[in-house]
Amino acid sequence: MGKFNKTGKREMPALNTSSLPDLIFTLLFFFMIVTTMREVTLKVEFKVPQATELEKLEKKSLVTFIYVGKPTAEFRKKLGNESRIQLNDSYAEVPEIQDYIIGERNSMKEEDQPLMTVSLKVDQDTKMGIVTDIKEALRQAYALKINYSAQPRQ
């Protein structure tokens, strides 16, 4: 039979860190996949109207946004308080919308181009004349699927 020896002090075994890089890269990839970044810096303020019949958009990659509202505080002295149109990161006028939509459509895959939806994020206090002008420009660009952004009525 063996002897039990109690004379030696027991040491804590060293921590095995060989799998630590794998764990860190797994977490990194997880956060890269799950996190969404805002692609556009908003230069207009808008409060979307409330609605009762809402549908959620299925594929956000097929949606092109047009923002309409009053300029933010930093641009208000230069541009005034009238509603402005924002395409991507810059202010635009109505005639520029057609070129913007054609460019956005051309950047999509060919099979996704007919499914492109234009979402209008319009401030609830914006005059309807601007929205009508935008819709006419969208018709000329053959962007016929239009979505109005709204929040649920509370």
N, C-alpha and C positions, 0 to 999 in steps of 0.2 A: 504494500500500500504506500501511497504517496504521503509526504508530510506537508502540512500546511505551515507556511512560513509567514509570520506576522511581523517580522523585523523590518522589512523595507517599507518606505513610504510610497504610497500609490500616487502617481502623477496623472494629471488630466491629459487625455490624449489630445493631440493637435487637431484643430478644426480643419476638415477637408474642404477646401474652397475650389476644387476643380470644376464643379458644376455651376459656380457662381456666374461666370460670363454667359453661359447659356440662359440662365434665368434672367439676367439683366437684358439680354437681347430679345428674349421672348416678351418681356414687359414693354420694351421700347417699340417693338413691332405692333403690339396690341394697341398702345396709345397712338401710334401713327395711323393705324387703320380706323380707329374709333373717333378720333378727334377731327372736327371739321373747322376749317379756318374761314373767316369772313373774307370773301374775295374782293368786295367793293367797299371803299371808304365812303360812307354816306356824307354827302354835302348838302342834303336837303332834309328838313324835318317834316315828318308826316305822321299823322295818326290815322290809321286805316279805319274806315267805317265799320259799324257792327252789322252783322247779318244773321239770319236764322238758318238758311239752307246752304251749308258749306260742304265742300268736298276737298279732301286732301289730295295733293298732287302726287302721282305715283313715282315718276322718274324725274328727280330734280335736275339731272344733267341735261334734259331736253327743254328746260325752261330758261328763257331769257327775260331778265327783269328790266323794267323801265320805271324809274322813280320820279314822282312829281310832288313838289311841295315847296314850302318857303325855304330860302337859303338858310344855312346855319348861321349862328351869331357872328362868326368870323368873316363871313362873306356878305352879311346883310348890309353893311355900309357901302360896299362896292356895287352890289346888285339890287338893293332895295328889298321890299317886302313882298313883291309879286311872286307868284308860283313859278318855279323853274323846272326844267326837265333835266334829269341826270341819266346819262348812259355810261355805264362802267364807272370810271373815276372822274368824269368831267361833265361840266354843264354842256347842254346842247340845245339847238333850236329844232323846230319841227322838220325842216327839210333834211336834216342830218339823220333822221330816224331810218329812212329807207336804206341808206348805205350801211348803217349800223346793223340792221336786220339781215341784209344780204351777207355781210361779213360774218355774222354769227352763224348763219345757216351754212355758209361754206366751210366753217371750221368744224362742223359736225360730220359724222360718218354719213355716207350717202343713204344708207337704209334708215337712218334716224331723222333725216331732213324733213320728210313729210309729217313727222310727229312733233315737230317743234311747236312749243307753246310760248306765247308772250304774256308775261304776267305784269299787270299794271299795279304798282303800289302807289296809290294816289292819296294825298291828304284829303280828309273829309271836307275841308273848307275850300278846296280848289274849285275854281269855276269850271263849269262843264264845257266851255268853249275850247279849252286846252285839250281836254280828253277827246272831244270830237275831232280836233285837228290831228291828234296822235292816231286815232282810229283810222282816219282817212289815209295817213301816211303808211300805216300798217297794211291797209287794203292795197295800196299801190305796190307794196313790197311782197304781196301775196302771203302775208302772215295772217291767216284767217282764224287761227285758234287763239282766242284772247281770254285771259283769265283776270278777274279783278280780285286783288287780295283784300281780305276782310278778317275781322276777328269775331268770335262767337258772341252773340248778344247775351248779356248777363242779367 
